[in-house]
Amino acid sequence: MSTVLGVYAGPSPELADGVLARSLRHGGDSADLFIEHRRSLSMRLEEGKIENVVAGLDLGGAVRVMSGLSTLFGHVDSVDEALLLGLAEDLSRSRSGAAEGVGTLARVTSRAVARVEKDPGEVEYASKSRLLHLIDDTARSMAPEIRQVTAAYGEIRQRIWVAGSEGYLAADDRTRVMLAVTVMAQRDGVIQTGHDTLAHHGGFEIFADDAVVSLAQTAASRALVLLDGRPAPAGRAPVVLGNGFGGVLFHEACGHGLEADYVLKKSSVWEGKKGQRIAGEHLFAYDDGVLAGAWGSAGCDDEGVPCQRTSLIEAGVLTGYLTDRLRARMLGLPLTGNGRRQDYRSLPYPRMTNTYFGPGECTSEEIIADTPTGLYARSLSGGEVNPLTGDFVFGVEEGYLIENGSIGAPVRGATLIGNGPQVLEGIDAVANDLAVKAGMCGKEGQSVAVGSGQPTVRIRELTIGGTGLA
Amino acid sequence: MNEDASTDRGRVETPLEVATRAVEQARSLKADVEAYVQAGRTVTIKVFQGDIESATVAEPRGVGIRAVRDGKTGYAFSTDVSPEGTAQVVAEVMRCLEAADEDKYAGLPEGDDYESIGDLWSAGVIDTSIEQKTALALQAEEIALAVDGVVAVEESVYTDEEEHVAVCSSRGVHAESKTSYGFVYVVAHAGQGTERQSGLGFDAGRDPSRLDPRQAGSEAAARANALVGGRQCKTGSYTVVLDAVVVSALLSTIVRALSADAVLKGRSVFEGELGKMIASGMLSLVDDGLDPQGMATSPFDGEGVPQQRTVLLEEGVLRTYLYDTRSARWQGGGAGSTGNARRASYRSLPGVGSSNLVVAKGEGTLEEVARRVGNGLYVGSVAGVHSGVNPVSGEISLGVTGNLISNGKIGAPVREVTMASDFRALLAGVSDVGGNTRWIPLYGSVCTPCVVVEGVAVSGA
């Protein structure tokens, strides 16, 4: 039942060798060839109907020639040998040095990070549309206030091959599937939305009916709870961030600033702080590209470096940065398998895979009971950071006031704003309920799959961007 | 890098030829079929400390095919535009169609004549050498670095794009266009240590020769310098002066609630408001798909329907929603497409979206507007637009940087604060509009001056 779009077996070592040799014909430190074959399918339900079914094929290659900090890059929407060799030729022509040699291409084996039990490409389209209808029926049956349900299914099978003049040839095969639901509820002219996703690096097997029903119920409950929400307060207060999506905190407050391209340009507040204490001793943080089945995991990165688990904060001390090949070389840092790109049309940059705070010992209930007043942000939407200043924002999707150590009235969406270094120092409690959720991260105009997670944590004080002026 | 190397590798089919052939290949399917083909050339040059950091040259292309039969719609796309490639897409699109549910409003538009628009493509985008394009980015970097207070330039970028689009369908659509667009932007840093701040400056136009690197460099420097020493201001209700860049960020999201698709599906706070006053009388807004200066300008939209100039807000009164073919059919009662079927690329189906949003100008420069305001907060940039503006509930809560306005003067820098409102309150609260409009291609395509809004909640110290 696989799609009729394109079959491709990958480039031969001879072609890779030929492209690399040609691209370095007039000099350069190193070169690489990246080839991608991506089949995708998405289906979208709205108004109770499958409105869109979109299948696609992306097949193309890119060549990069690096010399010092300077990179020449080109890509073609084809894997035709003559076109790839022609591209290498074009890139080499803008240089005027002597030819550089290409190392013997040794195969890099990448470890499988996911077992695909049920290849989504082999699952009937009707089974996929049935899941979307199940979500619609489940959400609509929850309350008469449910006005609209948007459900989307997505699958991607991405195979990549990357060869570098330093002498490596790597390949990876990534299957990712996702169900995303947005439920809209309306009462007395007020509209609220609730959102949730179920996704992993792996096959169709995660979409068991009970998991899909629970997904729809979570999104619908969020929208319904918020109908009774009051405006979020404005001002500073203690904030308890829920597990799972709360991981957007580390992603924005710290993770981006540890990406080595910002470090290299001295555009990060964390530059020069390796080895320094940046948080309490109870804080540990990781970037984990080999977390089994996690959304941001992969066998190797998009530069053929095997993915790994990298310790970033160890007992409050900053222990590492996230690198790609170029920045690791320029900064003399180890390779961490974080050279990622959206597709063959984009240059690789250091990007997070799955990031999370390590678990603590108390329970989330104990943290809330220990907080006299504040905001409990159970679920977050995305965020944004300025790595230079460390100032970051993230959106609270589902929030509640904390009153006398217990969860009180729901509050409507609000943005939280803080400064990375200050907020990390301000984390004074970490629970034991670590969970990692799937999301998309944008940088340099490129979107990549990342996992973000954490156990429930408390921040001593954060600015809440509500409309509720005291 | 040699830009012309590909021309000697044999003649490549034009987008119109590919689209026409693809529709022909689908003739036997007994479905209405539309092919959308994109082919272009793009150059991006990033410089850092006087050298090229990266130079990218590419000629991306691809095809997307939509088929409609018995009310069911399917879509498939591919980067392979060869006859074999499009034949595979045609086969796949029917499998997609069969998996869709029936929708009585689905269908393709009938072919219609469109007027061509002059000056959407400029030869300079091809004739200007890579060296000259690099020089623009280098000049912009140099100009920013020369400004007192600037300590570094994070990046200075020149990028351009030439794009050919063709749409053909079995319903008689036969359209093609060619556009070019160039953009130069700079991110500058000012201040020392933990007081370091960044600022963005840019300039855009259809031809590299019309881009002004001085504008980009000096704006980046001025914005970074203006924020050095920033602190939280007091929490409270403020009169805010929204920079044109901020207005563009907010309007491009607010207008999603004016899409007929959102309204008909109950996803809009502006449902049932046609003919009513939904904004201050100071505010007039047009969706102008034909202005030659707009980045979203094209003779026809993503399904080949002629683009047009559509008045959305006339002195605060909502005149119409935006329509594509499907939402106009659903609306009924003589509604027609307003030429607002937009596509991100050949990889996606068209959906209702704005083209160029143009805000009617008032009077005065930013400084004069600040003088009229007296006391308030100038908002120079916002953060968290994706997570902080909900196009369905209409709630807005964003991180902002800017400067306090006291006694009519833009002064003390402000950072790490938020502003919160909602679509209705924000539109109704507009109390003044500046006179210096600017085209801003950062969040969609918007042409606007600065705008003043009363009574916005600001959360800080």
Interface residues (C-beta under 8 A of the other chain):
Chain A: T3 V4 L5 G6 M43 E46 E47 K49 I50 E51 N52 V53 V54 A55 G56 L57 D58 L59 G60 G68 L69 S70 T71 L72 F73 G74 H75 V76 D77 S78 A82 L83 G86 E89 D90 L91 R93 S94 Y125 A126 K128 S129 R147 Q148 T182 M184 Q186 V190 I191 Q192 T193 A232 A234 G235 R236 K265 K266 S267 V269 R345 L347 L380 S381 G382 G383 E384 V385 N386 L388 T389 D391 F392 V393 F394 G395 R412 G413 A414 T415 I417 G418 N419 G442 T463 I464 G465 G466 T467 G468 L469 A470
Chain B: M1 N2 A5 S6 R9 F48 D51 I52 E53 S54 A55 T56 V57 A58 E59 P60 R61 G62 T73 G74 Y75 A76 F77 S78 T79 D80 Q88 V89 A91 E92 V93 R95 C96 L97 E98 A99 A100 D101 E102 D103 I130 A152 E154 E155 H189 T194 R196 Q197 S198 Q232 T235 G236 S237 K265 G266 R267 V269 R347 S348 L349 A383 G384 V385 H386 S387 G388 N390 V392 S393 G394 E395 S397 L398 G399 T401 R415 E416 V417 T418 M419 A420 S421 D422 A457 V458 S459 G460 A461
